[in-house]
Amino acid sequence: MNIAINARVLNERQGGPARYTLNIIRELTAIDNINRYHILLYDTLDFRFPLPKNFTVTIVHLRSKLFFDYVYIPLFSWLKKIDIFLFPKNTFSPLVRGKKIPVYHDIVYFENLNFREFKFFDNLHHTIMIPVASRFSWIDLTVSNFTASRMKALLNIKPEKIRVVKEGVERHFKKITDRKKLALTTEKYRLKTPFFFFAGSLSPRKNMRNLITAFLKIKDSIPHCIYVTGGDSWRDSEVHDMITKNRLQERVLKLGLISEEDLVMMYNLADCYLYPSLYEGFGLPILEAQACGCPVITSSLSSCPEVAGAGALYVDPRDVNDMARAMLEIVKNNKLRNRIIAEGSKNCKEYSWQKAANEIYDIFNESSF
């Protein structure tokens, strides 16, 4: 079979869909040496793993999403006689040849929430094209049972078309016992210890404003700072303004984008990982923190309980008092901390990118029947 993957997300900002795409490609290279794969990108990329001969990279040096998705990809699919086309980020042109498989990481665009998560045109594009994609798709992939249930409810997708393939956690997310390495990271970023940690965007759904309000209630009772890593995001100025207004510049600190190695170190150094999100399609950082032996405080809403299992302390992310209570409890109750760490370590072992890729490979093979 001729299988194509729209991998342009790997040339864009890093995040869940990019991590998903890279890991699925890596694992497919290990399990499939028969089918021919076409990886489509905007620009060159260091995959950090060898691509076998049946994997070909095609680069289109034009950073226009509309041209890439709605002009180039349909033409490519017909010229190369593509049998299956995987779209790891929601949408595609109905003109694409072959069996089309979109991956829905969430469908927040259709939820009735009290905030807008994306810029106007991004939001408009997805609210128009996701229903189109679901109509012309062969199989609709998603990453959690929660998102599958919302796809049925909000998009009226037939249950038999929906497949849940859960995400994994890379092997380099692990407990680090080398004190020198940990000390070097502490020194590199001049970290104030102890600290809480959050990695990701500061977009509205991440609930950072409520988190900061909760932290204000307890900041005089604990010595902790909050370190935040990640790139710029939609409406993050609201969070920065809140930090400045409440004079928290020395207690809530943004490191910006950091390397993968440093991310692992931050999980290992943190007293707790904070993830009180209002809405998640999966919540991959939960597994990363658990794999590194970092206790997790997360939301009782959306997919977070499904992903975290027994390895987290749950909060109502709309209730700042509940969030403040949880932060105090995780700091002062060692028995609770140790239980969450142990349960988290057990839980994250249930998730693997190899397992995810094998399930996707099995779906590809269904097309031959």
Secondary structure, 3 states (H helix, E strand, C coil): CEEEEECHHHHCCCCHHHHHHHHHHHHHHHHCCCCEEEEEECCCCCCCCCCCCCEEEEECCCCCHHHHHHHHHHHHHHHCCCCEEEECCCCCCCCCCCEEEEEECCCHHHCCCCCCCCCHHHHHHHHHHHHHHHHHCCCEEECCHHHHHHHHHHHCCCHHHEEECCCCCCCCCCCCCCHHHHHHHHHHCCCCCCEEEEECCCCHHHCHHHHHHHHHHHCCCCCCEEEEECCCCCCCHHHHHHHHHCCCCCCEEEEECCCHHHHHHHHHHCCEEEECCCCCCCCHHHHHHHHCCCCEEEECCCCHHHHHCCCCEEECCCCHHHHHHHHHHHHHCHHHHHHHHHHHHHHHCCCCHHHHHHHHHHHHHHCCC
